[in-house]
Amino acid sequence: MKAIIDRDLIIGTVSGHCDGIEIPVYLKKHKLDTLRFDGEDIVSMSQYKKFYIDENAIKHVIQHNSAWQPLVCDFDDELILDNNIWRIKNNSDKYYEAIDRIKAKRRSDYTREADPLKNEYDYDLIANPSNAEVKKHKWIAKVKEIKARYPFPSEATINT
């Protein structure tokens, strides 16, 4: 099996009598996105600790573009763009991403479930004040239900 190469990325494979760099037998079971061409051989990214990060956060072993940022990290490390500089995503980043995901879920359910109850409450404040308190309690109960459905994690939960 031979690798189809774009710069140092392995973008596909071919077999038979065709151009390409032979993938060593011991690497044939690796996922293609974990392999690179180092200019001479097909290599596993797990053996590297220094990469050149492109604008799409792809880790390269050869700096084909001077704009690519050198970074010492493991291949499996998640990256984040922070003030136009790539860095390894830390537990605090993961925590705030989890919070953002939960907020998005809550917003969706508030819009679908709680907002109609709030609208009924607002209407009854004007049109039927004697019924408004009941509607207010239904609305508040729904908001509490949604918050309980999607609780915020503690930072300790994310850091494990």
N, C-alpha and C positions, 0 to 999 in steps of 0.2 A: 504494500500500500504506500502510495506517495502523497506528499502534502502539496496542496496548492497554497502558495504563499503570497501575501500582500505585505510588503515591507518585512516585518518580523512575525506577523500574525499568520496562523494557520487557518485559512478560510474554507477549506474543503479537502477532500481526498479523491484520488483517482487510482485506478489499478490498470495493469497491462503495460503495453509499450508506449509510454508517453513521458512528457517532461514532468519533472517534479523532484522533490527531495525525498528520499526513502525515509519512512518513519521507522525508527529502530523497533525491533520486536518487543522489547520491554516497555515501550511507550504506547503500543497499539491499543491498549485498553483504556488509556487516559482519554478524558474528554478533550476535544480539539481546543476549546478555549483555555485549557490549562497548559498548552504547549506553545512554544515560540521557536523561531528560527534565529539562532544567535550569529548568523553570518557564515557559519560552517556546518552546524548540525541542528537537528530538531532536539529541543531540550524541554524538560519539565520545569514549569515556573516555580515549583516548590523548592528548588535548589537555589533560588535567587532571593536576595534581600534588598537589592537596589533596583529600582525601576524608574522609568521615565513615564510620567502620567500625561496622557493627552487630554484634550478639551472634553472628552466624553468619559473620563475616569478610567480609560483602558490602560493597563499596565504593560509597558513595552520593555524589552531587554536592550534594545538599541535606540538611541535618540535620533530619530529620523527628522525631527523638526526641532529647531532651537527653542521654540516656545514651550515644548514639553518640559514639565517640571520634574527634576530628580527628586526621588523620595525613597528613604530607607523604610521598608515595611515588609510584612509577609504577603504572599500572594493572596491569601484568604482575607486579609484585613479589608474592612469596608472603608471607603474614603468619603470625605465630605469637602465641598468647596467652601472655604471660609475666607471672606475678603479676597477672593480671587487667588487663593493659595490652597492647594490640596493638602489635606492632613488626614490622619487616621481617625475614624469616627470613634468617639469615646462613649463611656456609659451615660454621661450627661446628655450627649446628643441623642442616644437611643431613648432615654427617658422622655425628652421633650418631643421626639417623634411619636412615641406612644401616646403622650398627652394630646398631641395634635390629631392623631387618628381617633381617639375617644371623643374629642370635641366635635369632630366632623360627624361621627355617628350620632352623637347627641343632637346636633343641629338638625340633622335629617329627620330624626324622630320627633323633635320639637315641632318642626314644620308640619309633619304629617299628623301627629297625634295631639300635641299640646296647644298649638296655635289656634286650631278651630275652637277649642274650649275657652281659650282666652278671648277670642272674638265673641263668643256667646256671652261671656261675662261682661265684656265691654258694652255689648248691645243692651243687656239687661240692666246695666247701671243707669241707662237712659230710659229705656222703654218699659222695664218691669223691675224696678228697684227692689221690690219685696222678694224676688227670686235671685237677685244678683249674688247674695252670699252663698247660696247653694252652688251656683256656677263657679264662683271663685274657689271654693273648696275642691271641686272636681278638677279644675285647672291645676291648682297647686299640687294635688295628689298625683296627677299625671306627670308633672315636672319631677316630683320626687321619685316616682316609679322609673322614669327614664334615667335619672341620675343613678339610681340603684342598679339598673340594668347595665350601665357602663361606668363602673367606678374607676376613679383615677388610681393608677398603681403608685406604690411608694418607690422612691429611688432605689431602695434596697432590693425590691423585686426585680428591677431592670438590671441591676448590677450583678446578679448571680448568673 
